[in-house]
C-alpha cells in the first residue's frame, strides 16, 4: 500500500510539474534529493562530485520533465538519470579506482548484502557503541565498494543499499534481468573477498 501511495503522489506532482507548477517540482526534489545524493556519493566516493552530480541530476529532471511519458515510475526515471550521469562521470574520472572482476560464485545467504546494508545504510540505529565498533568496518566496506567496476558498483548500490528489485534495476540501467543477477553475483563475491582480505 505504501509503495502505491508514493507512486500516486509522484504521478500527481509530476503532472503538476509538467503544467508548470514550480512548488510541485520543488516537492519532488525535496522528496528525493537526499536519497539521490547518497546513491551518487556511494558510487563516486567524493562529496564534492556527489553534490555537483546531484545538482546536475535535478537540473536535467527540470529540463526534461515535460518529456517524461510515465512509461516507468518517476522514481525509476529519476534514478536512471542520476546513475547514468554518475557512471559517465566515473568513467571519465581518473580518481575512481577500478579492478577486473574474475571472481565467480554466489552469495545465497545474502551475507554481503546484509553487511553492506548494516555498514553503508544511512538509517542505522544511532547506538554510540555500535557505531564505534562499526566505524572501521564501514570505512573498509566503502573502500571495497569503490574498488568495484562502475557497472557492478551501481547494481550493488541500487539493490543492497537503495533496496530496488531486479526489475527496477534493469529499468534504471537499461539491461536485462539476467545481467542484473550476474553482475550482482560477481560484485557480491568480489566484495566479500576484498572485505575478508582487509579484515585478515
Secondary structure as UniProt FT lines:
FT   HELIX           2..18
FT   TURN            19..20
FT   HELIX           22..44
FT   HELIX           47..64
FT   HELIX           65..67
FT   HELIX           74..92
FT   TURN            94..95
FT   TURN            108..109
FT   HELIX           111..120
FT   TURN            122..123
FT   HELIX           128..146
FT   HELIX           150..156
FT   HELIX           157..161
FT   HELIX           166..173
FT   HELIX           177..198
//
